[in-house]
Amino acid sequence: MYNLTDSAAVRSLLTKHGFNFSKGLGQNFIIDPEICPDMVEMSGINREYGVIEIGPGIGVLTRELCLRAGKVVSIEIDKRLLPILGETVGGFENLKIINADVLKTDLKRLIADEFGDMPVCVCANLPYYITSPVIMDLLEKKPGLKFVTVMVQKEWADRIISPVGSREAGAVTAAVNYYSEPKKLFNVSKNSFMPAPKVDSSVIKMDIRSAPPVGAEDEKFFFSVVKSAFGQRRKTAVNSLSSGLGISKEIISAALAECGFEPTVRAETMTMEQFCGLSNCILRKSRAD
Ligand code: SAM
């Protein structure tokens, strides 16, 4: 069996298959022996779980998942990795590898077809170039996941776990917190990868909420308010929301006043509850207009 955390063994495996890393596909493989077992263990994955892995690479995390989960489905876009995966993890009977782009995969369908009644989660070392679209897909499309554990750039993780209303938070922070309860599990040094990326990483776990934390009357409009607020975060809320939403400054000003805000307030300082109250108020006023 290959030791996928031994750099010399990994190099010889890759050379044997004539494989070169693709920077464009975010190929940085884990070579630190503690990370994958910790990721799976701290996620609470056991035999009851079905797991979707995004981007198995040469199978270092896949192997740990197969050892502990009931069933694993790994989605890998790079077909050059398939023969390597065949060699490293092909012996696991509870593994299915799908050669596809995760962003073009219907996960709801995949879960129904592959996992039946099992509780399902995602556990992955994500290709960083698609972190936000993948996470938003997993959360917004509500495919029926219990939790999502992912390794992402540390800076991205820090932004996600900052409270909505703090300087570090952004529109994605609000969205992630709306659909899930995110927490950081641990940081990972850039030296834990082959090849080493430029920045450090973190593993975060997002427990999917069964109900949203705030009562938005219109979810779509709530997210338009959040996006407009953070899209032009240096402007006052009156200006950013009016131009972002295409609603008159009079309506926005009146809604801000009704919700108890100063006219000069900046939307980036608002909490989730405040965003929600404001979006409900703007909606009512713009409908009455
Ligand atoms: N899981 C391995 C590990 O931890 O060492 C590899 C992680 S590497 C950061 C990301 C992997 O995602 C690569 O194998 C890459 O080919 C794959 N990948 C990149 N874009 C993808 C996409 N759109 N859909 C599925 N897999 C993708």
Boltz pocket constraint, residues with backbone or C-beta under 6 A from the ligand:
constraints:
  - pocket:
      binder: B
      contacts: [[A, 25], [A, 26], [A, 27], [A, 28], [A, 29], [A, 30], [A, 54], [A, 55], [A, 56], [A, 57], [A, 58], [A, 59], [A, 60], [A, 61], [A, 62], [A, 75], [A, 76], [A, 77], [A, 78], [A, 81], [A, 100], [A, 101], [A, 102], [A, 103], [A, 124], [A, 125], [A, 126], [A, 127], [A, 128], [A, 130]]
      max_distance: 6.0
